[in-house]
Protein backbone atom coordinates (compact mmCIF):
# COMPACT_ATOMS: atom_id res chain seq x y z
CA UNK A 1 0.00 0.00 0.00
CA UNK A 2 1.31 3.45 -0.88
CA UNK A 3 2.15 5.96 1.84
CA UNK A 4 -0.32 8.83 1.72
CA UNK A 5 2.21 11.16 3.37
CA UNK A 6 -0.12 12.04 6.24
CA UNK A 7 -0.49 9.60 9.07
CA UNK A 8 -3.60 10.82 10.90
CA UNK A 9 -2.79 9.00 14.13
CA UNK A 10 0.66 10.53 14.39
CA UNK A 11 -0.63 14.02 13.60
CA UNK A 12 -3.46 13.65 16.09
CA UNK A 13 -1.10 12.54 18.86
CA UNK A 14 1.36 15.37 18.22
CA UNK A 15 -1.51 17.85 18.36
CA UNK A 16 -2.59 16.49 21.74
CA UNK A 17 0.97 16.55 23.09
CA UNK A 18 1.45 20.12 21.85
CA UNK A 19 -1.83 21.23 23.39
CA UNK A 20 -0.93 19.59 26.68
CA UNK A 21 2.48 21.25 26.72
CA UNK A 22 0.89 24.62 25.99
CA UNK A 23 -1.58 24.16 28.84
CA UNK A 24 1.23 23.21 31.22
CA UNK A 25 3.22 26.33 30.27
CA UNK A 26 0.09 28.47 30.71
CA UNK A 27 -0.64 26.94 34.11
CA UNK A 28 2.95 27.51 35.20
CA UNK A 29 2.79 31.15 34.15
CA UNK A 30 -0.49 31.66 36.02
CA UNK A 31 0.82 29.92 39.14
CA UNK A 32 4.40 31.20 39.37
CA UNK A 33 4.42 34.25 37.09
CA UNK A 34 4.21 36.79 39.90
CA UNK A 35 7.44 35.43 41.38
CA UNK A 36 9.42 36.40 38.27
CA UNK A 37 10.52 39.81 37.07
CA UNK A 38 8.53 39.61 33.80
CA UNK A 39 4.84 40.25 33.19
CA UNK A 40 2.48 37.43 32.23
CA UNK A 41 2.39 38.73 28.64
CA UNK A 42 6.18 38.59 28.38
CA UNK A 43 6.22 35.08 29.86
CA UNK A 44 3.63 33.90 27.32
CA UNK A 45 5.73 35.40 24.52
CA UNK A 46 8.89 33.71 25.80
CA UNK A 47 7.10 30.36 26.22
CA UNK A 48 5.57 30.61 22.74
CA UNK A 49 8.90 31.52 21.21
CA UNK A 50 10.62 28.58 22.87
CA UNK A 51 7.92 26.18 21.65
CA UNK A 52 8.08 27.66 18.14
CA UNK A 53 11.87 27.45 17.85
CA UNK A 54 11.90 23.97 19.38
CA UNK A 55 9.26 22.77 16.93
CA UNK A 56 11.08 24.26 13.96
CA UNK A 57 14.38 22.68 14.99
CA UNK A 58 12.75 19.30 15.57
CA UNK A 59 11.02 19.53 12.20
CA UNK A 60 14.28 20.31 10.44
CA UNK A 61 16.00 17.37 12.14
CA UNK A 62 13.17 15.02 11.13
CA UNK A 63 13.26 16.21 7.52
CA UNK A 64 17.07 16.05 7.38
CA UNK A 65 16.95 12.49 8.71
CA UNK A 66 14.47 11.59 5.97
CA UNK A 67 11.75 10.52 8.37
CA UNK A 68 9.03 12.70 6.82
N, C-alpha and C positions, 0 to 999 in steps of 0.2 A: 504494500500500500504506500502511496506517495505521501510525503510529509507536506502538510498544508502550510507549514511555516508559523502557525499560531496554535499553540497548545493551550486550550481554554483552561484546563486545570491548573497549569503552571501560572498563567496570567492571573487567574482568580486568587490563588494562594499568595502571590506576591502583592496583590492589591490589599488583601487582608492583613498581611504582615506590615505593609507600609502604613495602613490606616492605624493599626495597633501601635506602631512606633510613634506616629504623629500624636495619638492620644496620650501616650506616656510622656512625651516631651511637653505637651500642653499641661498635663496634670502636674508635672514637675515645676513648670513655670508658675502655675497658680499657687502651688504649695510653698515653694521655696524662693520665689522671685523677689519678695521683699527683703530677703537677706543679702541680696547681691546689689552691686552699685548701679546696675542698669535697670531701665524701665521694662515693663512687661512687653511693650511693643518691640524694643530692641532685642529682648531675649527671643521673641518669636522670630524675628528677622534672622538672628544668628542661628537658631535651631533649623529654620527653613533652609538657610544657606548651606549649613553642614549636610543636611539630608540631600539637597540638590547636588552638591559637589560629590558626595559619596556615591549617589546613584549614577551620576555621569561617569565617574571613574570605574565603578563596577561594570557598567555597560560597556565601556571601552575595553576593559579586560576580557569580558565575555566574548565580544566581537573579535578581538585580536586572537583569542584562543580558538576561534572557529566554532564556538558552541551555539551560536545563534545566527 
